[in-house]
Amino acid sequence: MHQTHADRRTRLMAQMGEGIAVLATAPEVIRNADSHYPYRPDSHFFYLSGFTEPEAVLVLDAGSGRSILFCRAKHPDREVWDGFRYGPEGARERFGFDEAWPIDELDQRMPDILSGQKSLWWGVGRNPALDQRAHGWLEAVRQRYRTGEQPPAVYHDLFALVDEMRMVKDESERAILRRAGQISAEGHLAAMRATRPGMYEYQVEAEILHVFIRNGARYPSYESIVAGGGNACTLHYAANNARLNNGDLLLIDAGCELNGYAGDITRTFPVNGKFSAAQRDVYEIVLAAELAGIDKVRPGALWNEPGDAALRVLVQGMLDLKLLNGSVDGVIESGSFRQFYMHGIGHMIGLDVHDVGQRKLHGAWRAYQPGMCTTIEPGLYIRPADNVPEALHNIGIRIEDDVLVTDTGHEVYTEAVPKRIDEIEILMQGI
């Protein structure tokens, strides 16, 4: 895997052409008192380095092709308390860097690295602490004017290049994403089997997290949504503390993070294992919309095509349920559908659950390419209102899968979780 990271650095430097790139990992963050949040490296930094320790900076010299890591020095006393550190030499050997130095030498060495370079590539404005340090390095070079040294005069956005690289997943990334999808699916299956009226949302969440951790994914890729009844009409509901009532639906939006890569699945099912007639009517509309969206994911298709296809199905369903009046085109043009469907069809997925990448290029929708990975996740969220039949009150349904664009079409690698009504009911009845 570390050769893969080295190859990515080489590809990036070839695109840069010349100049120095600087990229810092994420800082450790205090949770409270002297307790930290679980550490996770910056996604861009990890994509290019594979290095997971905090207090690290990656420097790339496109002119010479060198990759340089600054990281924490070996510290036997701190390792007794905090665990193993690679140290510069260990990191250089293990992760394939050309050079590695203690992070304490960063400010001392960077002026020499920058001197005489034409350009500096970095995420300007993304990391204020690094911005401030970089200004210091540049000023240190300027102070050498008597010897004829000059700092880079041109600044480029490094993230623009890395974002484009990350949009298309290589084979190693696809393998991890598939496994993250499998583990996420197992968590959803466990939740479906365990759910009963009278349980609390957090008890169902515990079933999911147990599966994640048991399979080596210690953390979810985002805060899990376990929303019973009307809570499902809150898109980012996260309290997960309500009792599950007989006759209600349960919406679960959850995925694991494995080796930095995200899973993201949503399923909606009846707490008691049996859909009511009204729930069935709404569910079938959302399922048809999801299938219509997935069908449009293929190489060369434009990013908006899955969303447009799913929206037409949803709007026709709203008309059939008497939630709205008029024609499909008229409702879409007016935007009145947003009372019940107020988000887009999905997002790229990878090292970030809402992964990087521009959906438009030069004002036009971009086309899918093999190796891109997206979610497809339509929904209907029917809050009580004067224009809503009482039987539909507080029905919130979303169905979401992770879809990889292949050379010939697509691969739904989270389909192990049932989503057809008969399959869900059979699973929950233990047949």
C-alpha positions in Angstrom: 0.0 0.0 0.0 2.9 2.4 0.8 4.2 2.0 -2.8 0.7 3.2 -3.8 1.2 6.4 -1.7 4.6 6.9 -3.2 3.2 6.6 -6.7 0.6 9.2 -5.9 3.2 11.6 -4.8 5.1 11.0 -8.1 1.9 11.6 -10.1 1.2 14.8 -8.2 4.7 16.2 -8.7 4.4 15.5 -12.4 1.2 17.6 -12.5 2.9 20.4 -10.5 5.8 20.5 -13.0 7.9 22.6 -10.7 7.8 24.2 -7.2 7.4 23.0 -3.6 4.2 21.6 -2.1 3.5 21.7 1.6 0.8 19.8 3.3 0.2 19.3 7.0 -1.8 16.6 8.7 -4.7 17.4 11.1 -3.9 18.6 14.6 -4.9 16.7 17.7 -8.0 18.2 19.3 -8.8 18.4 23.0 -12.2 17.0 23.9 -12.2 18.2 27.5 -9.6 18.7 30.2 -6.6 16.6 29.1 -8.7 14.2 27.0 -8.4 14.2 23.2 -10.8 13.2 20.5 -9.7 10.0 18.7 -7.0 11.1 16.3 -7.5 10.9 12.6 -5.0 12.3 10.0 -6.0 14.8 7.4 -7.4 13.0 4.4 -5.3 14.7 1.8 -2.2 14.2 3.8 -3.0 10.5 4.4 -3.8 10.0 0.7 -0.3 11.1 -0.3 1.7 9.7 2.7 -0.1 6.8 4.4 1.3 8.2 7.6 -1.1 8.3 10.5 0.8 10.0 13.3 -0.1 13.6 14.4 2.4 16.5 14.1 3.6 15.8 10.6 4.1 17.8 7.5 4.7 16.5 3.9 6.9 18.5 1.6 7.2 17.7 -2.1 9.9 19.1 -4.4 8.6 18.7 -8.0 11.8 19.8 -9.6 13.9 17.1 -8.0 11.1 14.6 -7.4 12.0 14.4 -3.7 9.4 13.7 -1.0 10.2 14.8 2.5 8.4 14.1 5.8 8.7 16.1 9.0 7.4 14.1 11.9 7.8 13.6 15.7 11.2 12.4 16.8 11.6 9.1 18.6 10.9 9.7 22.3 11.2 6.6 24.6 9.6 8.4 27.6 6.6 9.6 25.6 6.2 6.2 24.0 5.7 4.7 27.4 2.7 6.9 27.8 1.4 7.3 24.3 2.6 4.4 22.3 5.0 3.7 19.4 6.4 6.5 17.2 8.1 5.8 13.9 10.5 8.7 14.2 12.1 10.2 11.1 14.3 7.3 10.1 11.6 4.7 10.7 9.1 6.7 8.8 11.5 7.2 5.9 12.1 3.5 5.6 8.5 2.3 6.2 6.7 4.8 4.0 9.2 5.4 1.2 10.2 9.0 1.7 13.4 10.3 0.3 14.1 12.3 3.4 12.6 12.6 6.9 13.4 15.1 9.6 12.1 15.9 13.1 9.1 18.2 13.1 11.0 20.5 15.4 13.4 21.3 12.5 10.6 22.4 10.1 11.0 26.1 10.5 14.8 25.8 10.3 14.8 23.8 7.1 11.9 25.2 5.1 13.6 28.5 4.1 16.4 26.5 2.5 13.9 24.3 0.7 11.9 27.3 -0.6 14.9 29.4 -1.6 15.2 29.8 -5.4 11.9 28.0 -6.1 9.5 29.6 -8.5 6.2 28.5 -6.9 4.6 27.3 -3.7 1.7 24.8 -3.7 -0.4 24.7 -0.6 -4.0 24.9 0.7 -4.0 28.7 1.2 -6.6 29.6 3.9 -7.3 26.0 4.8 -4.9 25.8 7.8 -4.4 29.2 9.5 -1.5 27.8 11.7 0.3 26.5 8.6 -0.4 29.8 6.7 1.3 31.7 9.5 4.3 29.5 9.6 4.6 29.6 5.8 4.7 33.4 5.8 7.5 33.1 8.3 9.5 30.8 6.0 9.0 33.2 3.0 10.0 36.2 5.0 13.2 34.3 6.1 14.1 33.8 2.5 13.4 37.5 1.7 15.8 38.5 4.4 18.6 36.8 2.4 18.3 39.3 -0.4 21.9 40.3 0.0 23.0 36.9 -1.2 20.6 37.0 -4.1 18.1 34.5 -2.7 14.4 34.9 -3.5 11.3 33.1 -2.3 8.6 31.6 -4.6 6.7 34.4 -6.3 3.7 32.3 -7.4 1.2 30.5 -5.2 -1.0 27.6 -6.4 -3.9 25.8 -4.7 -2.5 22.3 -4.0 -6.0 20.9 -3.1 -7.3 21.6 -6.6 -4.9 19.0 -7.9 -5.3 16.5 -5.1 -9.1 16.7 -5.2 -9.1 15.7 -8.8 -6.7 12.7 -8.1 -8.9 11.5 -5.2 -12.1 11.6 -7.3 -11.0 8.5 -9.2 -10.3 5.6 -6.9 -7.4 3.2 -7.7 -7.7 -0.6 -7.2 -6.4 -0.4 -3.6 -9.0 2.2 -2.7 -11.8 0.2 -4.4 -10.9 -2.9 -2.3 -11.0 -0.9 0.9 -14.3 0.8 0.0 -15.9 -2.6 -0.8 -14.8 -4.0 2.5 -16.1 -0.9 4.3 -19.3 -1.4 2.5 -19.5 -5.0 3.6 -18.9 -4.2 7.2 -21.4 -1.4 7.1 -23.9 -3.8 5.5 -23.3 -6.3 8.3 -24.1 -3.6 10.8 -27.4 -2.8 9.2 -28.3 -6.4 9.0 -27.6 -6.8 12.7 -29.8 -3.7 13.5 -32.7 -5.1 11.4 -32.5 -8.4 13.2 -32.3 -6.8 16.7 -35.0 -4.1 16.4 -38.1 -4.6 18.5 -40.8 -2.2 19.8 -39.9 -0.7 23.1 -36.1 -0.6 22.5 -34.3 2.7 22.4 -32.6 4.1 19.4 -29.2 4.0 21.1 -29.7 0.3 21.7 -30.0 -0.3 18.0 -27.0 2.0 17.4 -25.0 -0.2 19.8 -25.8 -3.3 17.6 -24.3 -1.5 14.6 -21.2 -0.2 16.4 -20.5 -3.7 17.8 -20.4 -5.1 14.3 -18.1 -2.3 13.1 -15.6 -2.7 15.9 -15.7 -6.5 15.8 -14.6 -6.3 12.1 -11.7 -3.9 12.7 -13.5 -0.7 11.9 -13.2 1.1 15.3 -15.2 4.2 14.4 -18.2 5.1 12.3 -17.4 7.3 9.3 -19.9 9.9 10.6 -22.3 10.2 13.5 -24.9 7.5 13.1 -28.5 8.4 12.5 -30.9 6.1 14.2 -34.3 7.8 13.9 -37.6 6.3 14.8 -41.0 7.6 13.8 -41.1 11.4 13.2 -37.4 11.7 14.1 -36.7 10.4 10.6 -38.0 13.6 9.2 -35.0 15.4 10.6 -32.2 14.8 8.1 -29.3 14.9 10.4 -31.0 13.6 13.6 -28.3 12.4 16.0 -29.9 12.3 19.5 -30.6 8.6 19.1 -32.3 8.5 22.5 -36.0 8.0 21.8 -38.1 4.8 22.4 -39.1 2.9 19.4 -42.9 2.6 19.1 -44.9 -0.3 17.6 -46.1 0.8 14.2 -43.4 3.3 13.5 -40.6 3.1 10.9 -36.9 3.3 11.8 -34.5 5.1 9.6 -30.8 4.2 10.0 -28.1 6.1 8.2 -24.7 4.6 9.3 -21.4 3.5 7.9 -18.1 2.4 9.2 -14.6 3.9 8.5 -12.0 1.3 7.5 -8.4 2.3 7.0 -9.6 5.9 6.5 -12.3 5.0 3.9 -16.0 5.5 4.5 -19.1 3.4 4.2 -22.5 5.1 4.0 -25.8 3.1 3.9 -29.3 4.1 4.8 -32.2 1.8 5.3 -35.7 2.3 6.6 -37.8 -0.5 8.0 -40.8 -1.1 10.4 -40.0 -1.4 14.1 -42.4 -4.3 14.4 -41.2 -6.0 11.1 -44.4 -5.3 9.1 -45.0 -2.2 6.9 -48.5 -0.6 7.1 -50.3 0.2 3.9 -49.4 3.9 4.1 -45.7 3.1 4.9 -45.6 0.7 2.0 -47.0 3.2 -0.4 -44.3 5.8 0.5 -41.5 3.3 0.7 -42.2 1.9 -2.8 -41.9 5.4 -4.2 -38.5 6.0 -2.6 -37.2 2.6 -3.6 -38.3 3.2 -7.2 -36.5 6.5 -7.2 -33.3 5.0 -5.8 -33.3 2.3 -8.5 -34.0 4.9 -11.2 -31.0 6.9 -9.9 -28.7 4.0 -9.7 -29.6 2.9 -13.2 -28.2 6.2 -14.6 -24.8 5.8 -13.0 -22.4 4.7 -15.8 -19.3 6.1 -17.5 -20.1 9.2 -19.6 -23.3 9.9 -17.8 -23.5 13.4 -16.4 -23.5 13.9 -12.6 -27.1 15.4 -12.6 -28.7 12.5 -14.5 -29.3 10.1 -11.5 -30.7 13.0 -9.5 -33.0 14.1 -12.3 -34.3 10.6 -12.9 -34.9 10.0 -9.1 -36.6 13.3 -8.7 -39.2 12.6 -11.4 -40.1 9.4 -9.7 -40.4 11.1 -6.3 -42.5 13.9 -7.7 -44.9 11.5 -9.5 -45.2 9.7 -6.2 -46.0 12.9 -4.4 -48.8 13.5 -6.9 -50.1 10.0 -6.5 -50.2 10.4 -2.7 -52.1 13.7 -3.1 -49.4 15.5 -1.3 -49.1 18.0 -4.2 -51.2 18.9 -7.2 -50.3 19.6 -10.9 -47.9 18.0 -13.3 -44.4 16.5 -12.7 -42.8 19.2 -14.8 -44.8 22.0 -13.1 -43.9 20.7 -9.6 -40.2 20.5 -10.5 -40.2 24.0 -12.0 -41.9 25.5 -9.0 -39.8 23.6 -6.4 -42.8 22.8 -4.3 -41.5 19.2 -4.0 -38.9 20.5 -1.5 -41.5 20.4 1.3 -41.0 16.6 1.2 -37.6 16.2 -0.5 -35.0 18.9 0.3 -31.6 17.4 -0.5 -29.7 16.1 -3.5 -29.4 12.6 -4.8 -26.0 11.9 -3.2 -22.3 12.7 -2.9 -18.9 11.3 -3.8 -17.5 8.9 -1.1 -14.0 7.9 -0.3 -11.6 9.1 2.4 -14.3 11.5 3.4 -17.9 10.4 3.6 -18.8 13.6 1.7 -15.7 13.2 -0.5 -13.9 15.8 -2.6 -14.5 16.7 -6.2 -16.3 19.3 -8.3 -19.6 18.2 -9.7 -19.3 20.9 -12.4 -16.4 21.9 -14.6 -16.5 25.3 -16.3 -20.1 25.6 -15.5 -21.2 22.3 -17.0 -22.1 19.0 -15.3 -19.1 16.7 -15.3 -19.3 13.1 -16.5 -18.8 10.0 -14.4 -15.6 8.1 -15.0 -14.7 4.5 -14.0 -13.3 4.6 -10.5 -15.6 7.3 -9.2 -17.7 6.3 -6.2 -21.0 8.0 -5.3 -24.0 7.5 -3.0 -27.5 7.4 -4.4 -30.0 8.4 -1.6 -33.4 9.7 -2.4 -36.0 10.2 0.4 -39.4 11.5 1.4 -39.9 13.3 4.7 -43.6 13.9 5.4 -44.1 16.1 8.4 -47.7 16.9 9.6 -49.1 19.8 7.6 -52.5 21.0 6.4 -51.9 19.5 2.9 -50.8 16.1 4.3 -53.2 13.2 4.9 -53.0 12.1 8.5 -52.1 8.5 7.5 -48.8 9.9 6.1 -47.8 12.1 9.1 -44.3 11.6 10.4 -43.3 9.1 7.7 -39.6 9.6 6.9 -37.9 7.2 4.5 -34.5 7.3 2.9 -32.7 4.5 1.0 -29.0 4.8 0.2 -26.4 2.7 -1.4 -22.7 3.2 -2.4 -22.2 2.9 -6.1 -18.8 2.4 -7.9 -18.6 3.5 -11.5 -17.1 0.6 -13.5 -15.8 0.3 -17.1 -19.1 -0.9 -18.3 -21.7 0.5 -15.8 -21.8 0.4 -12.1 -21.4 -1.8 -9.0 -23.6 -1.4 -6.0 -21.3 -2.8 -3.4 -23.6 -2.2 -0.4 -26.5 -4.3 -1.8 -26.1 -7.0 0.8 -28.6 -5.1 3.0 -32.2 -5.9 1.7 -34.3 -3.0 0.6 -37.3 -4.6 -1.0 -40.3 -4.8 1.3 -40.8 -8.6 1.2 -37.0 -9.2 1.8 -37.0 -6.8 4.8 -40.1 -8.4 6.4 -38.7 -11.9 6.0 -35.4 -10.9 7.5 -37.0 -9.2 10.5 -39.3 -12.2 11.1 -36.3 -14.5 11.2 -37.6 -16.8 8.5 
